[in-house]
Amino acid sequence: MTRRMQDDAFEALLGNALRIEAAPPALAQRLDAGGARSGFWLMTLLSPARMAASAAILSLAMGFALGWGNAPVSDELELDVVASLYAANDVGEF
């Protein structure tokens, strides 16, 4: 019998603790103003479409940056470049 009375008392205390009460008007206005101001910018900057576009642009940029200069160059092209540099500086034949 006492166990049941303890359970009822606990449930009554828990019910009082979980009761939803309205916030004071000044606090409610401050919470609403801060949430509207920061939530707009956060949602626009972190929208899924912007994140996907940013990831695609970043991957393309990194791909070009890491691949630049790694393409094989033929020996004839290197000789043409060297010959044009010598001719531009009037060094003569090599």
Phi, psi and omega in degrees: 000319180291328179297318180294324179290325178292320178297319179295320179294320179296316179296326178292317177295319179295322178296321177292324182288329184266005180291133180276128178238151180287143177284153175301148186302321181294319179292321179297321179293319179294320179292318179294320182292318180291322180292321181289324183288313184276332182293326180297310182292323180295318181290326180286324181283328184252028178290149183300324180293318179293322179294319179293319179294320179295319178295320179294316180295318180295320179292322176294317180296318179291324177296317177291321181293320181281333181272348182293126179089356180263359179287141179291138180245132181287157180292327179296323179293320177297320179293322178296320180293316180295319180295321179290326176293319177296319180293324180290330182262003181054043179277326181110192180284151179257000000 
